[in-house]
Amino acid sequence: MALFFLFSLCVGSFIGLFVYRFPRILEKHEESDGHLLPMLFSRQADNASLAYPRSHCDYCGTPIPILENIPLLSFILLKGKCSNCKESIPRLYPLIELVTGLSGLGILMKFGFSYEAAPFFLLLCILITLTFIDLNNKILPDQLTLSLLWLGLFTNLVFNFTPLVDAVLGSILGYLALWGVFWAYKFFTDKEALGFGDFKLLAAMGAWFGVYALSWIIFIAALSGLIFAMSQISLRRRSFKDPIAFGPFISLAAVIYLFFQKEIMQSISFHI
């Protein structure tokens, strides 16, 4: 279990790099005629990619030595500061590593060392990536949301975690549910309340958990989003007019449903 936790921390370290660089690569891709895949792994000095340059301090540009690049542990030993310029290391990186590490432990406790653990760990990794990209850049890239949708359908085809028919219906209705809310709100207010990435993310969750999970995921996402928004407004950190990324709350709701699906279903049966 300890080794898997360390592995998850290393995956979290890569997610932190991906969260920082991928939106910038996408922005350059939109401005160029090149294909995205070569840009992701380009090693040209004038193009930042996932492979180049190596991890470095955001302030002084000093490459991070291997011994200082150990996930989470390095942050603690360095007391959250660059060993060269002493500037504070962004808290985002150790946070992503910790969340990914704990997610790995959660998957291991739920599924054990089984074949089912692999796709669901990948699900959580992509949700973590989408969450932090949405928080930082207010986008949910199609490259991740659509991949997550197809991965969910494939997982249910192989493992039958959710009947495939329910998964297909879930992906369709997941998209249409928020699509309908979007156009209804736009019709009455002439404003956009959601992004198209939210539609695709909820469709992906329908593909993973099925059509019957959608009502719970939407309810938990809306409730947690409302609680967050009201707390931020009460603390005067934002106003009613400030937009809030909804993707992280869809991801949170999906994680809650994944780990507590049985308890949710039992509570429904008890009340019925």
N, C-alpha and C positions, 0 to 999 in steps of 0.2 A: 504493500500500500504506500509506503514511504517513497519507493522508487517511482510509482505512478504519479505521486504528488509532485516529485521533482520534474518528471517528464511534462506534467501539465504546466508547471511554472515556465519551463522552456518554451512550450507552445505559446503561453501567455506573452513571453518576451517577443516572439515573432508577431503576435497579434498587435502588440504595441507599436512595432515598426510598421506594420501594415496599415494600422489606423492613421498613423502620421503621414505616410508617403502615398498611399493609394489614391486619396482624393486629389493630390497634386499631380499624380500621373494621369488621372482621368482628365483633369483640366488641360494638361498639355496635349493629351490625345484628341480632345475636342478641337484644339486649335491646329492640329496637324492632319496630314493625310495618311499617316502611318497606322499600322495595325497595333492593337493594344498589347497582345502577348509579347512581341519583341520589346516593347517599351517597358514592360514589367521587369524584364531581366537584362536590360541593356547595361553594358559596362562602359559606355562612353562617358568621358569626363564632363561633358556639358549637359548630360541628362541623368537626373537622379532616378533611381529605380529601386526595386526591392533587393537587388543584388549589389548595387553600388550607389554611393560610397558605403564603406563599412560604418558600423555604429560609431557615432561621435557626439561630442558635447554640442548642444544646440547653441551655446553662447560663444565658446572659443574655437570650436571646430576640431578640437584634439581627438584623434581616434581613441576609442575606449579599449584598453588592453583586455585580453581574454580573462585574466584573473579579476578584472573589475566589471565583467559583463555577466557575472553569475546572477540569474534572476532573483530578485528580492533581497537575497543575502548581501549583494554588493551595495544596494541602497542603504541597508542597515549599517554595514561596516563603514561606509563612507559618510554616514550621518546625513544622507540626502544632499550631498554637495559634490560637485566635480572635483576630482583630485588635483586638477591643474589650475583652474581659474577660481574655484571655490564658490561658483554660482550654484544656486539651488537646482537640483535635478527636478524636472516636472513630476508632480505626484501622480500624474496620469499613468506613467509606466509601471511603477510598482503596484498600483491599484488594479490595472488590467492583469498583471501577473498573478496577484493574489486571488482575484475573482476567478480566473481560469483554473488555478490550482484547486480552489475549493469546489469548483464545478466538476473537475475530474474526480475528486473524492466522492462527491455526491453521486455521480454516475456509477462509480465503482461499488458504492454501498447499495445502490438500487439494482444493478444488473450483475454485479460480480465480474469475474474475468470470463465473460461470455462474448459471443459474436455480436450480440445485440448492443453491447456497450459501445462499440466503435462508432456506429452511425449516430447514436445519441450524444456521444461526446463531441462528434463533429458538429452536430446540430447546435449544441451549446456554444462551441467555439465561434461559429458563424453568427449566432445571436449576439454574443459579446462584441464581436467585430462591428456588426451593424449598429449596436447600441451606441458605442463610443464614436463611430463615424457620424451618426445622426446627431448626437449631442454636440460634437465639435463643428460639423459642417452643414447640418440640416439637410442631409441627403441620405437616401437608401439606395445604393447602386444596384442597377439591374443585374449586374454580373454576380451579385451575391444573393439577392432575393429570388431571382429566377432559378439559379442553381439550387437554392434551398428547396424550392418547390419540386423540382424534378428529383432531387435526392429523397424527399419525403415520399413521393410516389414509389420510387424504386425500393426504398426501405420497407414499405408496406407490401410491396409485391413479393419481396424475399422473406421477410419475417412475419408478415401478417399481424403486426402490432395493432393496426386498424384495418378492417376489411377494405379492400381496394376500391369497391364501389363508394363506400363512405368517404374515402380519401379523395377520390375524384370529385364527388359532389361537394366536399368540404373546400377544395381549391376553387371551384367555380363560385360557390355561394360566398366564400370568404372574400373574393375579389368584388363581387357584386354588392355585398353588404355595405362596404365603405364607399364604393363607387356611387351607390344610391344616396348615401348621406352627403357626399361631396356635392353632387349636382342639385340636391334639394336645398342645401344650405346656400349654394351659389345662386340658385334661382330666387330665393327670398331675400338675400342680403347683398348679392352681387360681390361676395367675398369668398375666398377659398379657405376652407377650414382644415383640409387635409392635403397631403401630397400623394401622387400616384404611387410612390414607393410604399406607402402604408397599405394600399390596396393589395399590392403584390406580396407584401410580408404576411398579411392576414391570409391570403390565398395559400401561401406556403405553409402556414400553421394548420390550415384546413387539410392540406395534403398530408401532413404528419399525423394529426390527431383525429381527423374525421369531421364530418358535418355536425355531429352532436356536441362536439367540444367548442364550436364557434361561439355559442351564446355565452358560455362561461368565460372564454378568453376575452371577448369583447367587454363583458361586464367587469371583469377584474382590471382590464386595461383602462377602461373609462373611469372606474372608481379610483384606482391608484393615480391616474393622471389628474383627476379632479383634486384629490387630497394634496398632491404635490403643488399644483397651481395655486390653491388657496393658501397653503403654507408659505409659498414664495411671495404672494401678494400681501399676506399679513405681516411678513418680515420686511416688506417694502423693497424686495429685491427685483421685482418686476411688476408691471401693471396689467390690467385686464386686456390691454391691446397687444401685449407682447406675445408672439407665437411660441408655442411649446412643441418640441419634437414628440410625436406620438409613438414613433417606432420603439423607443426603449420600453414603453409601457406595454406594448403588444408582446415584446420579447419577455418582459417580466411575467406577464400573465401566462405565456406559454410554458415558462419554466415552472411556475407554481402548478400549472395543470399537469405537467409531466411528473412531478414528484408527489403530488397529492391527488392524483386522479381517483384512486380508490376511495379516499376519504370523502371527496366531493360526491361521488356516486352513492356512497353509503348514506350521506346526509340527505340526499334527494329521496332515497328509498325510505329512510326513517320518517321524513315529513309526509311522504305520501301515505 
